Amino acid sequence: MEEQNPWWRNEEDDEYEEWKRAKIRWVPNIINQFTIKPFSLHFLVGPRQIGKTTSLKIFIQELLKKGRNPKSIFYYSCDELSDYKELGEIIDNYIFARREWGIKSSIIILDEITFVDEWYRAMKSRIDRKVFRNDVLIVTGSASIEILKGKERFPGRRGYGRDIYFLPIDFNNFSRIFGKMELKDCSLDFKKLEGVIKANRVFKERLFRLFKMYLECGGFPLSIIDMFTKNKITFRTIRTYLDWLKNDWRRAGKNEKYMKEVISYILKARASPISWFNIAKETSINSPHTVQSYVETLENLFCVKVLNMISPDFKILYRKNKKIHIADPFIYRVLSYYTRCEVLEENIVESVTASHFSRIGEVFFWRNKSEVDMIFLKNKTQIGVEVKWGLKKWRKPKHLKKTILLDKNNLPVFLSSVRWIDKNF
């Protein structure tokens, strides 16, 4: 325990020191989203290697700078714990120690908890016994479904806690942080957005250049640092992330051969609607239900975003074919390397756009005699979003009163002008 909490010994944390020394660094927004009012149980969820642990270490240092007792901050990485009994023992050891130290209120951070078997049992029993009544708990994980399953077991036991997504950096923030641009932005309010886009259009050429970089590195720290220090994504970075993914697939009980076949099919489909049956037919898996479970695992690990079709009368057509988008340009590069499948820039652009809209609400699509890449729901209205990055004919569906047509001329400006506030799950 003491090794993971060097501030107890008035020593610097290695990960925080490494962040301070980095040539390319930034302070993630999430450190401002935690309520430190007891009692709080926060859930922080995001993909692997997105910077959750580094952000937590920055958050801890900010608390220490404000004069908080170092021993009232407890951090523990749960990667090597097997079950809730081991987790409970770790928690109890800290609770006993802090009583001896005379500490009555703590910030307790349990990092990467989701692969600890039945982790919620260790938390729930102690919450019910009021062990944490004066504390703030932050629980993190890289698997959203596992967090959601556990979260359901805490009705009325969250206090002031929040659910927080930590997603790859969106293009708005990418432009601000790495392009050092002072941009206007607003929520997806079309009356305000028109003026914001006009103001930002003076930076159109610069935003286009930044967007081309974003299409290479996406919003992950490892790939962004590569891009701005080496002007490319290195093989080492790709391998590092791929190894994390393979490890998580195995821990989720998935066969790597089957997973590779599923990913290959998704990439070759190039954002066209596909079905579980067709994937099963073209792979060794055979079972559509098994295929579905593999895609759900990819979505659970923030690798893909699945869009369902929605009808003009707002009925979600779950049995129809689905569009499966890769969640981030960097993940596109990793999976393309893994499967040796070619990836087209126009497909990456469409997926980037779908991923951005999914941060602020549910996203669907429509395809019949006419089609539209995405449908976003706002104020009980279906808004169509069509991406034309390459040569592509398009006929607007008659039932859509409002559509947004995004092309090379306006897409980077549009994405940089919207405040893509991550929705709670």
GUFIMAR-995181 format. One line per 2 residues: number of its first residue (from 0); for each residue x, z, y of C-alpha. Coordinates in nm, 4 decimals. Example, Ala and Ser with C-alpha at 12.3 -4.5 7.8 and 13.67 -1.06 7.14 Angstrom:
0 = 1.2300:0.7800:-0.4500 | 1.3670:0.7140:-0.1060
***
This chain:
0 = 0.0000:0.0000:0.0000 | 0.2712:0.0985:0.2448
2 = 0.4497:-0.2346:0.1960 | 0.1428:-0.4229:0.3211
4 = 0.1061:-0.1952:0.6258 | 0.4514:-0.1899:0.7956
6 = 0.2984:-0.0667:1.1246 | 0.2535:0.2723:0.9530
8 = 0.6366:0.2954:0.9658 | 0.6565:0.1540:1.3212
10 = 0.7981:-0.1678:1.1748 | 0.7004:-0.5247:1.2579
12 = 0.4890:-0.7271:1.0159 | 0.6854:-1.0215:0.8700
14 = 0.3963:-1.2665:0.8937 | 0.3285:-1.1757:1.2560
16 = 0.6991:-1.2103:1.3372 | 0.7054:-1.5522:1.1736
18 = 0.4051:-1.6574:1.3834 | 0.5797:-1.5377:1.7021
20 = 0.8902:-1.7434:1.6188 | 0.6960:-2.0622:1.5450
22 = 0.7476:-2.3537:1.7850 | 0.3834:-2.4526:1.7462
24 = 0.1423:-2.1598:1.7559 | -0.1970:-2.0623:1.8907
26 = -0.4357:-1.7657:1.8843 | -0.7473:-1.8463:1.6760
28 = -1.0840:-1.7751:1.8365 | -1.2032:-1.5623:1.5462
30 = -1.0031:-1.2563:1.6493 | -1.2519:-1.2131:1.9354
32 = -1.5545:-1.2277:1.7046 | -1.5108:-0.8968:1.5241
34 = -1.7193:-0.6035:1.6407 | -1.5096:-0.2878:1.6102
36 = -1.8055:-0.0567:1.6517 | -1.8654:0.1612:1.3407
38 = -2.0285:0.1058:1.1039 | -1.9608:-0.2653:1.0575
40 = -1.9144:-0.4783:0.7476 | -1.7875:-0.8245:0.8427
42 = -1.7519:-1.1220:0.6104 | -1.4842:-1.3754:0.7100
44 = -1.4879:-1.6976:0.5095 | -1.2736:-2.0088:0.5320
46 = -1.0664:-2.2508:0.3243 | -0.7234:-2.1735:0.1855
48 = -0.4230:-2.2020:0.4187 | -0.6458:-2.2105:0.7281
50 = -0.4687:-1.9100:0.8795 | -0.7051:-1.6233:0.7959
52 = -0.4273:-1.3800:0.7088 | -0.2150:-1.4726:1.0108
54 = -0.5193:-1.4317:1.2353 | -0.5872:-1.0887:1.0896
56 = -0.2261:-0.9873:1.1556 | -0.2619:-1.1041:1.5186
58 = -0.5868:-0.9048:1.5398 | -0.4065:-0.5959:1.4070
60 = -0.1268:-0.6331:1.6623 | -0.3830:-0.6590:1.9423
62 = -0.5412:-0.3341:1.8249 | -0.2008:-0.1639:1.8159
64 = -0.1192:-0.2846:2.1677 | -0.4395:-0.1182:2.2868
66 = -0.3103:0.2149:2.1549 | -0.4910:0.2444:1.8223
68 = -0.3342:0.4831:1.5727 | -0.1334:0.2603:1.3313
70 = -0.2461:0.4610:1.0284 | -0.6085:0.3985:1.1170
72 = -0.5572:0.0292:1.0318 | -0.5475:-0.0509:0.6613
74 = -0.4764:-0.4031:0.5359 | -0.4678:-0.5024:0.1689
76 = -0.4323:-0.8451:0.0073 | -0.6452:-0.8456:-0.3071
78 = -0.4906:-1.1554:-0.4706 | -0.3385:-0.9638:-0.7594
80 = -0.6252:-0.7253:-0.8308 | -0.8297:-0.7992:-1.1431
82 = -1.1555:-0.6059:-1.1005 | -1.3627:-0.3666:-0.8913
84 = -1.2066:-0.0614:-1.0595 | -0.8592:-0.1503:-0.9328
86 = -1.0040:-0.2287:-0.5886 | -1.1858:0.1066:-0.5836
88 = -0.8654:0.2884:-0.6705 | -0.6799:0.1200:-0.3829
90 = -0.9559:0.2117:-0.1376 | -0.9721:0.5729:-0.2595
92 = -0.5943:0.6115:-0.2261 | -0.6165:0.5113:0.1379
94 = -0.9225:0.7315:0.2048 | -0.7396:1.0312:0.0576
96 = -0.4246:0.9608:0.2627 | -0.6110:0.9227:0.5907
98 = -0.7848:1.2576:0.5405 | -0.4416:1.4166:0.5111
100 = -0.3380:1.2333:0.8295 | -0.6482:1.3571:1.0141
102 = -0.7908:1.0104:1.0754 | -1.1701:0.9927:1.0909
104 = -1.2277:0.6229:1.1735 | -1.0456:0.3177:1.0371
106 = -1.0318:-0.0593:1.0461 | -1.0180:-0.1563:0.6767
108 = -0.9262:-0.5201:0.5985 | -0.9596:-0.6478:0.2415
110 = -0.8104:-0.9971:0.2317 | -0.8977:-1.2660:-0.0281
112 = -1.1398:-1.0444:-0.2148 | -1.3589:-1.3081:-0.3793
114 = -1.1645:-1.3484:-0.7032 | -1.1693:-0.9747:-0.7749
116 = -1.4250:-0.9416:-1.0529 | -1.7428:-0.7702:-0.9236
118 = -1.5646:-0.6680:-0.6015 | -1.8951:-0.5771:-0.4361
120 = -1.9407:-0.2823:-0.6751 | -1.6419:-0.1020:-0.5247
122 = -1.7790:-0.1584:-0.1727 | -2.1480:-0.0884:-0.2310
124 = -2.1061:0.2456:-0.4090 | -1.8824:0.3808:-0.1312
126 = -2.1106:0.2526:0.1438 | -2.4032:0.4287:-0.0250
128 = -2.1979:0.7492:-0.0372 | -2.1265:0.7149:0.3396
130 = -1.7508:0.6926:0.2775 | -1.7229:0.4218:0.5448
132 = -1.9790:0.5582:0.7940 | -1.7186:0.5723:1.0745
134 = -1.5300:0.2573:0.9751 | -1.5151:-0.1148:1.0376
136 = -1.4670:-0.3242:0.7222 | -1.3497:-0.6856:0.7254
138 = -1.3796:-0.8678:0.3936 | -1.2311:-1.2185:0.3628
140 = -1.2494:-1.4932:0.1040 | -1.1828:-1.8620:0.0440
142 = -1.4910:-1.9215:-0.1694 | -1.8151:-1.9213:0.0290
144 = -2.0530:-1.8964:-0.2666 | -1.8770:-1.5893:-0.4049
146 = -1.9003:-1.4185:-0.0648 | -2.2668:-1.5157:-0.0382
148 = -2.3439:-1.3762:-0.3839 | -2.1741:-1.0501:-0.2907
150 = -2.3356:-1.0401:0.0534 | -2.6824:-1.0414:-0.1004
152 = -2.6020:-0.7036:-0.2560 | -2.5676:-0.5358:0.0852
154 = -2.9202:-0.5448:0.2347 | -2.9386:-0.2936:0.5181
156 = -2.5756:-0.1959:0.4569 | -2.3994:-0.4188:0.7112
158 = -2.4363:-0.2091:1.0261 | -2.3036:-0.4136:1.3188
160 = -2.1277:-0.6541:1.0817 | -2.1291:-1.0315:1.1212
162 = -2.0755:-1.3390:0.9042 | -1.7916:-1.5477:1.0441
164 = -1.6769:-1.8938:0.9400 | -1.3109:-1.9790:0.9954
166 = -1.2996:-2.3581:0.9727 | -1.0294:-2.6144:1.0532
168 = -0.9778:-2.6705:1.4252 | -1.2362:-2.9109:1.5657
170 = -1.1379:-3.1997:1.7919 | -1.2548:-3.0243:2.1084
172 = -1.0124:-2.7363:2.0510 | -0.7441:-2.9671:1.9104
174 = -0.7458:-3.1589:2.2401 | -0.7335:-2.8426:2.4482
176 = -0.4626:-2.6637:2.2517 | -0.2293:-2.9452:2.1507
178 = -0.3136:-3.2031:2.4160 | -0.3050:-2.9310:2.6831
180 = -0.6173:-3.0853:2.8339 | -0.8656:-2.9187:3.0654
182 = -1.1873:-3.0710:2.9408 | -1.5489:-3.0157:3.0322
184 = -1.7691:-2.9245:2.7370 | -2.1167:-2.7977:2.6537
186 = -2.3414:-2.7361:2.3566 | -2.5352:-3.0278:2.2101
188 = -2.7676:-3.0362:2.5111 | -2.8184:-3.4052:2.5832
190 = -2.9163:-3.3538:2.9480 | -2.5882:-3.1730:3.0195
192 = -2.3802:-3.3712:2.7714 | -2.4168:-3.7016:2.9530
194 = -2.2476:-3.5618:3.2646 | -1.9764:-3.3869:3.0605
196 = -1.8920:-3.7110:2.8794 | -1.8680:-3.8982:3.2099
198 = -1.6266:-3.6350:3.3425 | -1.4082:-3.6533:3.0299
200 = -1.4125:-4.0330:3.0124 | -1.1251:-4.0498:3.2613
202 = -0.9071:-3.9152:2.9746 | -1.0352:-4.1753:2.7265
204 = -0.6980:-4.3317:2.6387 | -0.5252:-3.9968:2.5969
206 = -0.8115:-3.8636:2.3848 | -0.7966:-4.1741:2.1649
208 = -0.4246:-4.1159:2.0989 | -0.4908:-3.7502:2.0156
210 = -0.7767:-3.8499:1.7880 | -0.5479:-4.0841:1.5920
212 = -0.3172:-3.7869:1.5371 | -0.6140:-3.5723:1.4364
214 = -0.7088:-3.8327:1.1756 | -0.3679:-3.7744:1.0180
216 = -0.3315:-3.3969:1.0328 | -0.6859:-3.2628:1.0690
218 = -0.7352:-2.9009:1.1679 | -0.5098:-2.7082:0.9269
220 = -0.2112:-2.5133:1.0629 | 0.0417:-2.6496:0.8104
222 = -0.0402:-3.0133:0.8795 | -0.0712:-2.9634:1.2565
224 = 0.2746:-2.8037:1.2733 | 0.4135:-3.0967:1.0707
226 = 0.2544:-3.3481:1.3061 | 0.3889:-3.1903:1.6234
228 = 0.7371:-3.1104:1.4898 | 0.8056:-3.3995:1.2483
230 = 0.5496:-3.6591:1.3615 | 0.4172:-3.6872:1.0047
232 = 0.2592:-3.4821:0.7265 | 0.5349:-3.3848:0.4851
234 = 0.5192:-3.4092:0.1074 | 0.5917:-3.0353:0.0893
236 = 0.2839:-2.9506:0.2975 | 0.0607:-3.1745:0.0865
238 = 0.1957:-3.0229:-0.2346 | 0.1529:-2.6685:-0.1020
240 = -0.2145:-2.7198:-0.0290 | -0.2764:-2.9117:-0.3523
242 = -0.1220:-2.6271:-0.5543 | -0.3580:-2.3795:-0.3847
244 = -0.6556:-2.6014:-0.4670 | -0.5558:-2.6437:-0.8311
246 = -0.5144:-2.2698:-0.8649 | -0.8607:-2.2081:-0.7191
248 = -1.0184:-2.4699:-0.9476 | -0.8665:-2.2984:-1.2488
250 = -0.9858:-1.9593:-1.1325 | -1.3336:-2.1071:-1.0913
252 = -1.3191:-2.2186:-1.4561 | -1.2904:-2.5934:-1.3891
254 = -1.0966:-2.8431:-1.5985 | -0.8332:-3.0168:-1.3861
256 = -0.8725:-3.3529:-1.5623 | -1.2473:-3.3559:-1.4963
258 = -1.1964:-3.2436:-1.1381 | -0.9522:-3.5283:-1.0757
260 = -1.2008:-3.7815:-1.2124 | -1.4813:-3.6459:-0.9930
262 = -1.2642:-3.6534:-0.6805 | -1.1510:-4.0101:-0.7611
264 = -1.5120:-4.1237:-0.7859 | -1.6012:-3.9574:-0.4546
266 = -1.3090:-4.1218:-0.2737 | -1.3837:-4.4648:-0.4227
268 = -1.7492:-4.4336:-0.3170 | -1.6266:-4.4287:0.0467
270 = -1.9153:-4.2223:0.1813 | -2.1820:-4.4374:0.0135
272 = -2.4742:-4.2499:-0.1466 | -2.4001:-4.1520:-0.5080
274 = -2.5749:-3.9566:-0.7837 | -2.4654:-3.6934:-1.0343
276 = -2.5767:-3.9337:-1.3092 | -2.3535:-4.2179:-1.1874
278 = -2.0503:-3.9895:-1.1598 | -2.1126:-3.8615:-1.5138
280 = -2.1533:-4.2173:-1.6415 | -1.8192:-4.3268:-1.4949
282 = -1.6162:-4.0197:-1.5960 | -1.5374:-3.8262:-1.9129
284 = -1.7786:-3.5487:-1.8206 | -2.1028:-3.7128:-1.9457
286 = -2.3323:-3.4351:-1.8171 | -2.4853:-3.4745:-1.4644
288 = -2.5312:-3.0959:-1.4466 | -2.1616:-3.0427:-1.5134
290 = -2.0747:-3.2991:-1.2463 | -2.2966:-3.1104:-1.0014
292 = -2.1132:-2.7854:-1.0773 | -1.7770:-2.9529:-1.0057
294 = -1.8965:-3.0896:-0.6716 | -2.0467:-2.7516:-0.5829
296 = -1.7081:-2.5916:-0.6524 | -1.5444:-2.8392:-0.4143
298 = -1.8052:-2.7582:-0.1499 | -1.7671:-2.3866:-0.2156
300 = -1.3940:-2.4214:-0.1434 | -1.4651:-2.6161:0.1795
302 = -1.3221:-2.9423:0.0424 | -1.6386:-3.1499:0.0704
304 = -1.9686:-3.1539:0.2555 | -2.2730:-3.2826:0.0654
306 = -2.5521:-3.4519:0.2651 | -2.9021:-3.4872:0.1222
308 = -3.1438:-3.7595:0.2235 | -3.4291:-3.6599:0.4552
310 = -3.7507:-3.8581:0.4901 | -3.9252:-3.9444:0.8201
312 = -4.1742:-3.6624:0.7496 | -3.8844:-3.4103:0.7207
314 = -3.9016:-3.3784:0.3433 | -3.5551:-3.3173:0.1961
316 = -3.5149:-3.5514:-0.1012 | -3.2938:-3.3429:-0.3279
318 = -3.3333:-3.5763:-0.6254 | -3.2123:-3.8820:-0.4364
320 = -2.8508:-3.9949:-0.4126 | -2.6223:-3.7903:-0.1894
322 = -2.3442:-3.8634:0.0543 | -2.0317:-3.6617:-0.0175
324 = -1.7911:-3.6296:0.2745 | -1.4394:-3.4885:0.2557
326 = -1.4400:-3.1954:0.4959 | -1.1182:-3.2595:0.6917
328 = -0.8659:-3.5439:0.7425 | -0.5838:-3.3348:0.5960
330 = -0.7866:-3.2707:0.2795 | -0.8441:-3.6476:0.2628
332 = -0.4646:-3.6949:0.2604 | -0.4168:-3.4289:-0.0077
334 = -0.6866:-3.5655:-0.2388 | -0.5772:-3.9259:-0.1829
336 = -0.2235:-3.8298:-0.2864 | -0.3580:-3.6384:-0.5871
338 = -0.5759:-3.9239:-0.7188 | -0.3742:-4.2207:-0.5865
340 = -0.6966:-4.3552:-0.4323 | -0.6692:-4.5467:-0.1066
342 = -0.8548:-4.3960:0.1869 | -0.9876:-4.6077:0.4740
344 = -0.9677:-4.4790:0.8289 | -1.3309:-4.5682:0.8988
346 = -1.4409:-4.3386:0.6135 | -1.2283:-4.0524:0.7467
348 = -1.3856:-4.0986:1.0899 | -1.7386:-4.0846:0.9506
350 = -1.6533:-3.7708:0.7523 | -1.4936:-3.6069:1.0578
352 = -1.8120:-3.6698:1.2533 | -2.0351:-3.5342:0.9759
354 = -1.8164:-3.2235:0.9426 | -1.8333:-3.1577:1.3168
356 = -2.2131:-3.1810:1.3264 | -2.2398:-2.9563:1.0194
358 = -2.0738:-2.6758:1.2192 | -2.3827:-2.6385:1.4354
360 = -2.6658:-2.7149:1.1950 | -2.7822:-2.8944:0.8822
362 = -2.6918:-3.2624:0.8505 | -2.8719:-3.5232:0.6395
364 = -2.8858:-3.9038:0.6155 | -3.1462:-4.1741:0.5694
366 = -3.1323:-4.4939:0.3677 | -3.4095:-4.7319:0.2739
368 = -3.4528:-5.0798:0.4221 | -3.2689:-4.9395:0.7214
370 = -3.0133:-4.6600:0.7270 | -2.8240:-4.4184:0.9457
372 = -2.5002:-4.2340:0.8633 | -2.6258:-3.8902:0.9661
374 = -2.9435:-3.7203:1.0784 | -2.9135:-3.4019:1.2783
376 = -3.2156:-3.1781:1.3402 | -3.2678:-3.0424:1.6900
378 = -3.5876:-2.8949:1.8360 | -3.7930:-3.0310:1.5438
380 = -3.6634:-3.3809:1.6140 | -3.4544:-3.6049:1.3910
382 = -3.1531:-3.7400:1.5797 | -2.9662:-4.0262:1.4158
384 = -2.5873:-4.0504:1.4378 | -2.4248:-4.3821:1.3479
386 = -2.0471:-4.4271:1.3325 | -1.9127:-4.7807:1.3833
388 = -1.5345:-4.7567:1.3561 | -1.4763:-5.0845:1.1742
390 = -1.6760:-5.4043:1.1297 | -2.0214:-5.2847:1.0418
392 = -2.3716:-5.4172:1.0998 | -2.6417:-5.1666:1.1754
394 = -3.0164:-5.1731:1.2277 | -3.1708:-4.8598:1.3751
396 = -3.4433:-4.7002:1.1594 | -3.7799:-4.7318:1.3332
398 = -3.8783:-4.3677:1.2828 | -3.5829:-4.2331:1.4852
400 = -3.6684:-4.1924:1.8518 | -3.3157:-4.0879:1.9463
402 = -2.9869:-4.2133:1.8051 | -2.6226:-4.1673:1.8989
404 = -2.3995:-4.4681:1.8379 | -2.0328:-4.3707:1.8172
406 = -1.7501:-4.6253:1.8105 | -1.3817:-4.6505:1.9045
408 = -1.4775:-4.6649:2.2699 | -1.6710:-4.3387:2.2883
410 = -1.6310:-4.1307:1.9686 | -1.3157:-3.9346:2.0655
412 = -1.4639:-3.8553:2.4082 | -1.7912:-3.7445:2.2473
414 = -1.6259:-3.5122:1.9932 | -1.4054:-3.3594:2.2636
416 = -1.7056:-3.2950:2.4914 | -1.9220:-3.0916:2.2533
418 = -1.8666:-2.7203:2.1991 | -1.8736:-2.7104:1.8202
420 = -1.9659:-2.3462:1.7759 | -1.9465:-2.2534:1.4090
422 = -2.2870:-2.1542:1.2744 | -2.3356:-1.8346:1.0810
424 = -2.4172:-1.8716:0.7117
***
